[in-house]
């Protein structure tokens, strides 16, 4: 189970997720994340997205 402060990094795209608040902390209302993307835009889009 994710906890506040947990970080998930995707080295291939330079993306990073940081958990700010979990559903357990907000009574099931939300999961709050920071989503950081690579400023060079080298990440790839999911197939069929566009």
N, C-alpha and C positions, 0 to 999 in steps of 0.2 A: 504494500500500500504506500502510495506517495505521501511524503511529509513536506511541510513548508521548508523551503530552502533546498530541496532536491533539485538537481540539475541533470538534464539529459542533453548530451551533445551528439551531433551527427557530423563527424569529421569530413565525410565526402562532400557535404554541401556547405559546411560552416555554420549550420543552424544550431541554435541552442534554446532549450526551454527551461525556465526556472519556475518552480511551483511557488506561488505566493500564498494562496489559501486553498485548503482542500474542502471537499463537500462535508467531511466530518467536522471541520471547524466552523462551517457556515450553516449547520443544520440541514444539509442537503440542498441548499439553495444554489451553490455554484462551485466551480473549480476555476480558480484564477491563476493564470499563467502569464509570464513574460515570454515573448517569442522574439528571439534575436536572429536576424538574417545577415548573410554575408553582404556587405555593402558593394562588393564587386558584381553581385548578381550571378555568381557562377553556379548557384544551385539549379537543379533541373526541375521542371514542372511535371506533375504526374501525367502519365499517358492518358490521352482522351479528355484532358481538362479543358483544352481550348478548342 
